[in-house]
Amino acid sequence: MPKARDRNEGGGPSPDRNDGNLRKPRVRGVDATRCVALLGMLAVNVLPSETFDEEPTLTTLLLAGRASALFAVLAGVSLAFISGGRHRFHGRPLLAARAGLAVRAVLVLGLGLGIAYADPGVAIILAYYGVMFLLAVPLLGLAPWWLAALAAGFAIIPPTLLVGLQGRLPAWDTANPTFTDVVADPLGSAGLLTLTGFYPALPWMAYLCAGLAIGRLDLSSRRTATWLLAGGVLLAAAAWAVSAFLLGAGGFDRLVDSSPGNDPEDIKDVLVYGAGEGLPGRSWWWLAIAAPYSSMPLELLHTIGTSAAALGLVLLLGKTFDPIIGALAPAGSMTLTLYSAHLLFMASGILSDRPFASLAVQAGTAVIFAVVWRWARGKGPLEAALGAVSERVRTMVGTAGSNQS
């Protein structure tokens, strides 16, 4: 995530349930990949984005935009798990799953709006996630091919709308809206969370739909993992190549001509570091970029590809590197708790002048805490609290259907 600069596969409702040895490696592999995404987001938030020579760091080049995209795709995978996995729910079980997700969405949205008061100095994804989860409620029962088609639609239509309305949309003062902002300007806050913010929910629904589609596959299969790896690499490379071709064929010059000040360095900064507070200038050529956090079509497709490849790679390596997977999986099962703790740590200012030490402390503490907590208590603290509320609603809806029948 950028600095402010600028489950139960095929089974029941609980992602922590283990119905035999076949499913265990698959769940651990997804959790381990989610831990990798979390650590990547921590690195982007904590480590410098530039060297002393004002060149992008390796962290920026490799992780900016890709870590948060991986986390969003895996959120979609989790939504597939809680709605039946390969054998998606229908009827009353599906209605119960939708009710539980709606409650969870509101709670995550509220958590994001609340943590924003701490002002951690980085863009917070939680409130945007809450909106994405709400938008995903009616999608839980769809087949993988429908979800893939929706992922493509979300990757094209909202970015096109965003570029078409560039300069006409209201500017925003913060990347992290609070309850106060929502009350004072509900329409502006809704526009920020859905279209113009750092992680706009409408284009980012491409990630959730892609993850939902992936979560409907047999992720315990080596063949599926291989297809994810190979297909992800091909998609990522193709999107990147198309962007490079279009920009090299005159797109870059058009963007320079359309930007305030006509400075090529400004466009280069956007291509490397992201759009920050919005795309400078008005040009349809912005649709050709694959810059991190730009939420443009080729960037969304590129990072869906890198996310699928990362998940496929971890699933393939799961058995060979089982001890490593076992060490990472607990942190991946409680990323809401660990990510929230990371934001509060950033807000405290501790080790703010020693980024590498700060990352080592945060990452090490997160992994160790998760292993110990998972062994002693099970679900993470926030996961348990939100899960209890959403599961209660889910059970009420399911039970109501049983009583009626």
C-alpha positions in Angstrom: 0.0 0.0 0.0 1.3 3.4 -0.8 2.4 6.0 1.7 0.2 9.0 2.0 2.7 10.7 -0.1 1.9 11.6 -2.3 -12.1 -23.1 3.8 -13.4 -24.8 4.0 -13.3 -25.8 0.4 -16.5 -27.4 -0.7 -17.8 -27.7 2.8 -19.6 -25.7 5.5 -19.5 -22.2 6.7 -16.2 -22.0 8.7 -12.9 -21.3 7.0 -11.1 -22.8 10.0 -12.8 -26.2 9.7 -10.6 -29.0 8.6 -12.5 -32.0 7.1 -9.6 -34.3 6.4 -6.0 -34.1 5.4 -6.8 -33.3 1.8 -8.1 -29.8 2.6 -5.5 -28.9 5.2 -2.6 -28.1 2.9 -4.9 -26.1 0.6 -6.1 -23.8 3.4 -2.6 -23.4 4.8 -1.4 -22.5 1.4 -4.0 -19.8 1.0 -3.2 -18.5 4.5 0.5 -18.6 3.8 0.0 -16.6 0.6 -2.1 -14.1 2.6 0.8 -13.7 5.0 3.1 -13.0 2.2 0.7 -10.3 1.0 0.5 -8.8 4.5 4.3 -8.7 4.8 4.5 -7.1 1.4 2.1 -4.3 2.4 4.0 -3.7 5.6 7.2 -3.3 3.6 5.6 -0.8 1.2 4.2 1.2 4.0 7.4 1.2 6.2 10.4 1.2 3.8 11.5 4.2 1.7 10.0 4.4 -1.7 13.1 6.2 -3.1 16.9 5.9 -2.8 19.2 8.8 -1.9 19.6 9.3 -5.7 15.8 9.7 -6.0 15.5 6.4 -7.8 12.7 3.9 -6.9 13.7 1.3 -4.4 13.5 -2.4 -5.0 10.5 -2.5 -2.6 8.7 0.0 -4.8 9.5 -1.8 -8.1 8.5 -5.2 -6.9 5.8 -4.7 -4.3 4.0 -1.4 -4.9 0.5 -2.2 -6.0 1.1 -5.9 -6.2 1.0 -6.8 -2.5 -2.3 -5.0 -1.8 -3.8 -6.5 -5.0 -2.7 -10.0 -3.8 -4.4 -9.4 -0.5 -7.6 -8.2 -2.3 -7.7 -11.3 -4.6 -7.2 -13.6 -1.6 -10.1 -11.8 0.1 -12.2 -12.9 -2.8 -10.9 -16.5 -2.4 -12.0 -16.3 1.3 -15.5 -15.2 0.2 -15.7 -18.3 -2.0 -14.7 -20.5 0.9 -17.5 -19.1 3.2 -20.1 -19.6 0.5 -19.3 -23.2 -0.4 -16.0 -23.3 -2.2 -16.2 -25.6 -5.2 -19.8 -26.6 -4.4 -21.3 -23.1 -4.0 -24.3 -22.7 -1.8 -27.8 -22.3 -3.0 -31.1 -21.4 -1.4 -31.2 -20.7 2.3 -27.5 -21.5 3.0 -26.6 -18.9 0.3 -28.9 -16.4 1.9 -27.3 -17.0 5.3 -23.8 -16.6 3.8 -24.9 -13.3 2.2 -26.3 -12.0 5.5 -23.2 -12.9 7.3 -21.0 -11.2 4.7 -23.2 -8.0 4.8 -22.7 -7.8 8.6 -19.0 -8.4 8.3 -18.8 -5.7 5.6 -20.4 -3.1 7.8 -18.1 -4.0 10.7 -14.9 -3.8 8.6 -16.1 -0.5 7.1 -16.7 0.8 10.6 -13.3 -0.4 11.8 -11.6 1.3 8.9 -13.4 4.6 9.6 -12.5 4.3 13.2 -8.8 3.6 12.8 -8.5 6.5 10.4 -8.7 8.8 13.5 -5.3 7.5 14.6 -3.8 9.0 11.4 -1.1 6.4 10.7 0.3 8.3 7.7 -0.5 5.6 5.1 -3.6 4.8 3.1 -5.9 2.5 5.0 -7.6 -0.2 2.9 -10.2 -1.4 5.5 -13.0 1.1 4.8 -12.7 0.4 1.0 -12.8 -3.3 1.8 -16.0 -2.9 3.7 -17.6 -1.3 0.6 -16.2 -4.1 -1.6 -17.6 -6.7 0.6 -21.0 -5.1 0.4 -20.8 -5.0 -3.3 -19.8 -8.7 -3.3 -22.9 -9.8 -1.3 -25.1 -10.5 -4.4 -22.2 -12.2 -6.2 -21.6 -15.1 -3.8 -23.8 -17.6 -5.7 -22.3 -17.0 -9.2 -20.4 -19.6 -11.2 -16.7 -19.1 -11.9 -17.2 -18.1 -15.5 -19.7 -15.4 -14.6 -17.2 -14.1 -11.9 -14.4 -14.1 -14.4 -16.6 -12.1 -16.8 -17.5 -9.6 -14.0 -13.8 -9.3 -13.1 -13.1 -8.2 -16.7 -16.0 -5.8 -16.6 -15.0 -4.2 -13.4 -11.4 -3.9 -14.8 -12.6 -2.0 -17.8 -15.8 0.0 -17.1 -15.1 1.8 -13.8 -11.6 2.9 -14.9 -13.1 4.2 -18.2 -15.7 6.1 -16.2 -13.0 7.5 -13.9 -10.9 8.8 -16.8 -13.9 10.2 -18.6 -14.9 12.1 -15.5 -11.3 13.2 -14.7 -11.4 16.8 -13.6 -15.1 16.8 -13.0 -15.1 14.7 -9.9 -14.8 16.4 -6.5 -11.3 16.5 -5.0 -10.7 14.8 -1.7 -8.7 16.0 1.3 -7.8 12.6 2.7 -7.3 9.1 1.6 -8.7 7.8 4.9 -12.3 9.0 5.6 -13.6 8.9 9.2 -17.1 8.7 10.7 -16.9 12.5 10.9 -16.2 12.8 7.1 -19.1 10.4 6.3 -21.5 12.4 8.4 -20.3 15.8 7.1 -20.2 14.8 3.4 -21.9 11.4 2.7 -21.9 11.8 -1.0 -18.3 12.8 -1.2 -17.3 10.0 1.1 -19.2 7.5 -1.0 -17.5 8.8 -4.2 -14.1 8.6 -2.5 -14.6 5.0 -1.3 -16.1 3.7 -4.6 -14.3 5.6 -7.4 -11.7 8.3 -6.6 -9.8 7.1 -3.5 -6.6 5.1 -3.1 -8.4 1.8 -3.3 -11.6 2.6 -5.1 -14.1 -0.2 -4.6 -15.7 -0.3 -8.0 -12.5 -1.0 -10.1 -11.1 -3.1 -7.2 -14.1 -5.4 -7.4 -12.1 -6.9 -10.3 -9.8 -8.4 -7.6 -12.6 -9.7 -5.5 -14.4 -11.3 -8.5 -11.2 -12.9 -9.7 -10.6 -14.2 -6.2 -14.1 -15.6 -6.0 -13.6 -17.4 -9.3 -10.3 -18.8 -8.1 -11.9 -19.9 -4.8 -14.4 -22.0 -6.8 -11.6 -24.1 -8.2 -10.0 -27.2 -6.7 -7.0 -25.5 -5.0 -5.9 -28.8 -3.5 -5.0 -29.9 -7.0 -1.4 -29.6 -8.3 -2.8 -29.1 -11.8 -4.9 -26.1 -10.7 -2.0 -24.6 -8.9 0.1 -25.0 -12.0 -2.5 -23.4 -14.2 -2.7 -20.5 -11.7 1.0 -20.0 -11.8 1.3 -20.3 -15.6 -1.8 -18.3 -16.4 -1.0 -15.6 -13.9 2.5 -15.1 -15.4 1.1 -14.9 -18.9 -1.7 -12.5 -17.9 0.7 -10.3 -16.0 3.3 -10.2 -18.8 0.7 -9.6 -21.5 -0.9 -6.6 -19.7 2.6 -5.2 -18.9 3.7 -5.6 -22.6 0.5 -4.0 -24.0 1.0 -1.0 -21.7 4.6 -0.7 -22.7 3.7 -0.9 -26.4 1.0 1.7 -26.1 3.1 4.1 -24.2 6.0 3.7 -26.5 3.8 4.2 -29.5 2.9 7.7 -28.6 0.9 7.3 -25.5 3.6 8.7 -23.2 4.0 11.9 -25.3 0.2 12.4 -25.3 0.1 12.1 -21.5 2.9 14.7 -21.2 1.0 17.1 -23.5 -2.2 16.7 -21.5 -0.6 17.1 -18.0 -0.2 20.4 -16.2 3.2 21.9 -16.8 4.0 19.4 -19.6 6.8 17.8 -17.5 7.8 14.3 -18.6 9.2 13.7 -15.1 5.7 14.1 -13.6 4.4 11.3 -15.8 7.4 9.1 -15.1 6.7 9.5 -11.4 3.1 8.4 -11.9 4.2 5.4 -13.8 6.6 4.3 -11.1 5.0 5.4 -7.8 1.3 5.6 -8.7 -1.3 8.3 -9.1 -1.3 9.6 -5.5 -4.1 12.0 -5.3 -5.4 11.5 -8.8 -4.2 11.4 -12.4 -2.7 14.7 -13.6 -4.5 16.1 -16.7 -7.2 14.7 -18.8 -6.4 12.1 -21.4 -7.9 8.8 -22.5 -4.3 7.6 -22.8 -4.3 7.0 -19.0 -6.2 3.8 -19.8 -2.9 2.5 -21.2 -0.8 2.8 -18.1 0.0 -0.1 -15.7 1.2 2.2 -12.8 0.7 0.9 -9.2 -2.5 2.1 -7.5 -3.7 3.7 -10.7 -6.8 1.4 -10.9 -6.5 1.4 -14.7 -7.5 -1.7 -16.8 -4.0 -2.9 -17.6 -2.8 -2.4 -14.0 -5.7 -4.3 -12.7 -5.2 -7.2 -15.1 -1.4 -7.2 -14.5 -1.8 -7.4 -10.7 -4.6 -10.1 -11.0 -2.0 -12.0 -13.0 0.8 -11.5 -10.4 -1.7 -12.5 -7.6 -2.8 -15.7 -9.3 0.8 -16.6 -10.0 1.8 -16.0 -6.4 -1.0 -18.1 -5.1 -0.2 -20.9 -7.5 3.5 -20.8 -6.6 2.9 -21.1 -2.9 0.4 -23.9 -3.4 2.9 -25.8 -5.5 5.7 -25.3 -3.0 3.4 -26.1 0.0 4.5 -29.7 0.5 8.2 -29.2 -0.2 8.5 -26.2 2.2 5.8 -27.4 4.7 7.6 -25.9 7.8 7.8 -22.5 6.2 4.1 -22.7 5.1 3.3 -23.7 8.7 5.1 -20.7 10.1 3.4 -18.3 7.8 -0.1 -19.6 7.7 -1.1 -18.5 11.3 -0.4 -14.9 10.4 -2.3 -15.2 7.2 -5.3 -16.4 9.2 -5.5 -13.3 11.3 -4.5 -10.5 8.9 -7.3 -8.2 10.1 -5.8 -8.2 13.6 -2.2 -7.8 12.4 -2.9 -5.2 9.8 -4.9 -3.1 12.3 -2.0 -3.4 14.8 0.4 -2.3 12.1 -1.6 0.8 11.5 -1.7 1.7 15.2 2.1 1.1 15.4 2.6 3.4 12.5 0.4 6.1 14.1 2.5 5.8 17.3 5.7 7.0 15.5 7.8 4.4 17.1 10.9 3.6 15.0 9.7 6.0 12.3 13.3 7.2 11.7 14.5 3.6 11.4 12.4 2.0 8.7 14.3 -1.3 8.4 14.3 -1.9 12.1 10.6 -1.0 12.2 9.8 -3.5 9.5 11.8 -6.2 11.2 10.1 -5.6 14.5 6.6 -5.5 13.0 7.0 -8.5 10.7 8.8 -10.6 13.3 6.3 -9.8 16.0 3.3 -10.4 13.7 4.5 -13.9 12.7 5.5 -15.0 16.2 2.4 -13.6 17.8 0.2 -15.3 15.2 1.9 -18.7 15.8 1.5 -18.4 19.6 -2.0 -17.1 19.5 -3.2 -19.6 16.9 -1.8 -22.4 19.1 -3.3 -21.0 22.3 -6.6 -19.4 21.3 -7.3 -20.2 17.6 -8.8 -17.3 15.6 -7.2 -13.8 15.9 -8.8 -11.4 18.3 -10.5 -9.2 15.7 -11.3 -12.2 13.5 -13.0 -13.9 16.5 -15.0 -10.8 17.4 -16.2 -10.0 13.9 -16.8 -13.7 13.1 -18.9 -14.2 16.2 -21.3 -11.3 15.2 -21.5 -12.3 11.5 -21.9 -16.0 12.3 -24.7 -15.2 14.7 -26.6 -13.4 12.0 -25.7 -16.2 9.6 -27.1 -18.8 12.0 -30.2 -16.8 12.6 -31.0 -16.6 8.9 -30.3 -20.3 8.4 -32.3 -21.3 11.4 -35.2 -19.2 10.3 -35.3 -21.0 7.1 -35.2 -24.4 8.9 -38.0 -23.3 11.2 -40.2 -22.2 8.3 -39.7 -25.5 6.5 
